[in-house]
Amino acid sequence: MNFDLTEDQAMLKDSAERLFAEAADGADLWARMAEMGLLAAPFAEDDGGLGLGPVETMIVAEAMGRAQAVTPYAGAIAAAGTALRLADRAPEGLIAALASGGRRVAWACDGEVAVTATGDGWRLSGRKISVDHAAGADAFVVTAMEDAGPVVLVVAADAAGLTRRDYRLFDGAAASALTFEDVVAQAVLAQGEAAADLIARAGAHHAAARAAEAVGLMQAVLDATLEHLKTRRQFGVTLSSFQALRHKAADMLVALEQARSMAMFAALSVDDPDADVRHKALSQVRSVVGKAARLVGQTGVQLHGGIGVTEEHPVGRAFRRLTLIDLEMERG
């Protein structure tokens, strides 16, 4: 299979890497991503998007990971964006606003929320945990359960009865717990079997984006480790002179390339019409990428010594981020 990028995809990769390298920690990063069309990539042209696909999403996520830029991209675009664009009917103008950066949507799937249909709409009660970058969201795509099965809804961030508790994960990323107390939903995206399929499709796109981000992070760890081995001296010679350390670096490279292949496999599988094919592919991706993330992260820290576990060092930061993604992918 040919994994070479097309000319347009290579240009997108170069542009994304340049953007994240220049503004990985900038407050206006999301706005700059919107200006470059990175947020619009997976959406249809009729919705204000660029009509691109999962490979382009993979390219953006990998560049983001390599620069260690922590953004809402996986939850807002890959997961919530997928649910919105695949739904039979999304709230008018919401996809276009998301693609342009005018509004932000968060994906709320972890936790128990019950929903009931009443005369004035759908009402939600319950709790969602670990909602990625909820603090800056204008709306949430929420998975819930009713007696007849799953439901996927859109809830405004300022809806009456919705409260949010913000906190930081151990890698420094922003997350929140949401509590719903008789909250009225803004819109329903799907019910029953259609909702189950929508949740699975959004989850697959989210996992594929995380896999690509992990590949970028692993590349950053490998780059930093190789530079450290070539410049750090011990017993009068560079660390790269020691064969055992070179073998460890080679193991990191092999694991990285395996993960990179699986990230591409994920991107090529998420839109397969066969649900079983998608499920099996993403299970393989989660396993291989998770193992590679652990090996590359742990070996990178080991080869850096004590400095590798400090909060200030990029390898230590990348290792924490890789650990979080590994745990997230294990959870499925």
C-alpha positions in Angstrom: 0.0 0.0 0.0 1.3 3.5 -0.9 1.5 5.7 2.2 3.1 8.6 0.4 1.3 12.0 0.8 -0.1 13.8 -2.2 1.4 17.2 -3.1 -1.5 19.0 -1.5 -1.2 16.8 1.7 2.5 17.5 1.8 1.8 21.2 1.6 -0.7 20.9 4.4 1.8 19.0 6.5 4.5 21.7 6.0 2.0 24.5 6.8 0.7 22.8 9.9 4.2 22.1 11.2 5.3 25.6 10.6 2.2 27.0 12.4 2.6 24.8 15.5 6.3 25.4 15.7 5.7 29.2 15.7 2.7 29.3 18.0 2.5 26.0 20.0 1.8 27.9 23.2 0.2 31.0 21.8 -3.2 32.1 23.2 -4.4 32.8 19.6 -3.4 29.3 18.3 -7.0 28.1 17.7 -7.8 31.3 15.8 -4.7 30.8 13.7 -5.7 27.2 13.0 -9.0 28.5 11.8 -7.4 31.1 9.6 -5.3 28.4 7.9 -8.3 26.3 7.3 -7.2 23.5 9.6 -10.5 23.4 11.5 -12.5 23.4 8.2 -10.6 20.5 6.6 -13.0 17.6 7.3 -16.3 19.4 6.7 -18.2 19.6 3.4 -17.8 22.7 1.3 -21.6 23.3 1.7 -21.0 23.7 5.4 -18.0 26.1 5.0 -15.4 23.3 5.0 -12.7 22.2 2.6 -14.2 18.7 1.9 -11.0 16.9 2.9 -10.8 13.6 4.8 -9.3 11.6 7.7 -5.8 11.6 6.3 -5.7 15.4 6.4 -7.0 15.2 10.0 -4.2 12.8 10.8 -1.6 15.2 9.3 -2.8 18.1 11.4 -3.0 16.0 14.6 0.5 14.6 14.1 2.0 18.1 13.5 0.2 19.3 16.7 1.7 16.4 18.7 5.2 16.9 17.4 5.1 20.6 18.5 3.5 19.5 21.8 0.7 21.9 21.2 -2.3 21.0 23.4 -5.5 22.1 21.7 -9.2 21.0 21.6 -8.7 19.6 18.1 -9.4 15.9 18.8 -12.6 16.5 20.8 -13.9 19.5 18.9 -13.1 18.6 15.3 -12.5 14.8 15.1 -15.2 13.7 17.6 -17.9 16.3 18.0 -17.3 17.5 14.4 -17.8 14.0 13.1 -21.0 13.6 15.1 -22.4 16.9 13.7 -21.4 16.3 10.1 -22.7 12.7 10.0 -26.0 13.5 11.7 -29.1 13.7 9.6 -29.7 17.3 10.8 -27.4 19.5 12.8 -28.3 22.8 14.3 -28.3 25.4 11.5 -25.0 27.2 11.1 -23.2 25.3 13.9 -20.9 23.3 11.6 -20.0 26.4 9.6 -19.3 28.3 12.8 -17.1 25.4 14.1 -15.2 25.2 10.8 -14.5 29.0 10.9 -13.5 29.0 14.5 -16.4 31.3 15.4 -17.8 28.7 17.8 -16.3 25.7 19.6 -18.0 22.4 20.5 -16.8 19.8 23.0 -17.3 16.1 23.0 -18.9 14.8 26.2 -19.1 11.0 26.2 -17.6 9.7 29.4 -20.1 9.4 32.3 -23.8 8.6 32.8 -26.5 11.0 31.6 -30.2 10.1 31.4 -32.5 11.8 28.9 -36.3 12.0 28.7 -38.6 13.5 26.1 -41.0 16.1 27.5 -43.4 18.6 26.0 -40.8 21.3 25.9 -38.0 19.2 24.5 -35.4 16.6 25.7 -34.2 17.0 29.3 -30.9 15.6 30.6 -29.8 14.7 34.1 -26.5 13.2 35.2 -22.8 13.8 34.9 -20.0 13.7 32.3 -16.4 13.5 33.3 -13.1 14.4 31.7 -14.6 16.6 29.0 -11.7 17.9 26.9 -11.4 21.8 26.8 -14.9 22.3 28.0 -14.1 25.7 29.5 -13.9 27.4 26.1 -16.8 25.6 24.4 -20.0 27.2 23.3 -21.9 23.9 23.1 -21.5 20.3 23.9 -22.3 17.2 21.9 -23.5 14.9 24.6 -24.2 11.1 24.6 -27.1 10.0 26.8 -29.4 7.1 27.5 -33.2 6.8 27.4 -35.3 3.7 27.9 -35.3 3.0 24.1 -31.5 3.3 23.8 -28.7 5.9 23.2 -29.3 9.5 22.2 -26.9 12.1 20.9 -27.8 15.7 21.6 -26.4 19.2 21.4 -26.5 21.2 24.6 -25.7 24.9 24.9 -22.8 25.7 27.3 -25.0 28.4 29.0 -28.1 26.1 29.4 -30.0 26.5 32.6 -29.1 23.7 35.1 -25.7 22.9 33.5 -22.7 23.4 35.8 -19.0 22.9 35.1 -16.0 22.1 37.3 -12.7 22.8 35.6 -9.4 21.1 36.5 -6.1 20.1 34.9 -5.0 16.6 34.0 -1.6 15.4 35.0 -0.1 16.4 31.6 -1.5 20.0 32.1 -4.3 19.7 29.6 -7.6 21.4 30.5 -10.6 19.2 31.3 -14.0 19.6 33.1 -16.7 17.7 34.8 -20.2 18.6 33.7 -23.3 18.2 35.8 -26.8 18.2 34.2 -29.8 19.0 36.3 -32.9 18.9 34.2 -31.1 20.6 31.3 -33.1 21.2 28.1 -31.1 20.1 25.0 -30.7 22.5 22.0 -31.1 19.7 19.4 -31.1 15.9 18.9 -28.6 14.5 16.4 -29.6 10.8 16.6 -31.6 8.2 18.5 -31.5 4.5 18.9 -29.4 2.5 16.4 -28.5 5.6 14.5 -27.2 7.2 17.8 -25.1 4.1 18.6 -23.6 4.2 15.1 -22.9 8.0 15.4 -21.2 7.5 18.7 -19.0 4.7 17.3 -18.1 6.7 14.3 -17.2 9.8 16.3 -15.2 7.7 18.8 -13.3 6.1 15.9 -12.3 9.5 14.5 -11.3 10.6 17.9 -9.1 7.6 18.4 -7.5 8.1 15.0 -6.7 11.7 15.8 -5.2 10.7 19.2 -3.1 8.0 17.5 -1.7 10.6 15.1 -1.0 13.1 17.9 0.8 10.3 19.7 3.0 9.7 16.7 3.9 13.4 16.6 4.8 13.3 20.3 6.9 10.1 19.8 8.8 11.8 17.0 9.5 14.8 19.3 10.8 12.4 22.0 13.0 10.6 19.5 14.4 13.8 18.0 15.2 15.1 21.5 16.8 11.8 22.6 19.0 11.5 19.5 20.2 15.1 20.0 20.9 14.3 23.7 22.9 11.2 22.8 25.0 13.1 20.2 25.8 16.0 22.5 25.9 14.6 26.1 29.4 13.4 27.1 30.2 10.7 29.6 33.7 9.2 30.4 35.2 11.6 27.8 32.9 10.4 24.9 29.4 11.2 23.7 26.6 8.9 24.8 26.0 7.9 21.2 29.4 6.0 21.4 27.8 3.3 23.6 26.3 0.5 21.6 23.7 -0.4 24.2 22.3 3.2 24.0 22.2 3.1 20.2 20.2 -0.1 20.4 17.7 1.5 22.6 17.4 4.5 20.2 16.9 2.0 17.4 14.1 0.3 19.4 12.4 3.7 19.7 12.6 4.3 16.0 11.1 0.9 15.2 8.2 1.4 17.6 7.6 4.9 16.2 7.5 3.7 12.6 5.1 0.9 13.6 2.8 3.5 15.3 3.0 5.8 12.3 1.8 3.0 10.0 -1.0 2.2 12.4 -2.0 5.9 12.5 -2.3 5.9 8.7 -4.2 2.6 8.9 -6.6 4.3 11.3 -7.1 7.2 9.0 -7.8 4.9 6.1 -10.3 2.8 8.2 -12.5 5.2 10.1 -14.8 5.8 7.1 -15.2 2.1 6.2 -18.9 1.4 5.8 -18.5 -1.9 7.6 -18.7 -1.3 11.4 -16.9 -4.6 12.1 -14.0 -3.6 9.9 -13.8 -0.2 11.7 -13.9 -1.8 15.2 -11.2 -4.4 14.4 -8.9 -1.8 12.8 -9.2 0.7 15.7 -8.6 -2.1 18.2 -5.4 -2.9 16.5 -4.4 0.7 16.3 -5.1 1.3 20.0 -2.9 -1.7 20.9 0.1 -0.9 18.7 0.1 2.8 19.3 -0.3 2.4 23.1 2.6 -0.1 23.3 4.8 2.2 21.1 3.9 5.2 23.3 5.0 3.5 26.4 8.2 2.2 24.9 9.2 5.5 23.3 8.2 7.6 26.3 9.8 5.4 28.9 13.0 4.9 26.9 13.3 8.6 26.1 13.1 9.4 29.8 15.5 6.7 30.7 18.2 7.9 28.2 17.8 11.5 29.4 18.3 10.5 33.1 16.9 12.5 35.9 16.2 15.6 33.7 13.8 13.5 31.6 11.2 13.4 34.4 11.2 17.1 35.2 8.1 19.2 34.4 10.2 21.7 32.5 11.9 19.3 30.1 10.0 18.7 26.8 10.7 14.9 27.0 9.1 14.8 30.4 6.1 16.8 29.2 5.7 14.6 26.1 5.9 11.4 28.3 3.1 12.6 30.5 1.0 13.5 27.4 1.7 10.1 25.8 0.8 8.3 29.0 -2.6 10.1 29.1 -3.3 9.3 25.4 -2.3 5.6 26.1 -4.8 5.5 29.0 -7.5 7.2 27.0 -7.1 4.8 24.1 -7.1 1.8 26.5 -10.4 3.0 27.7 -11.6 2.8 24.1 
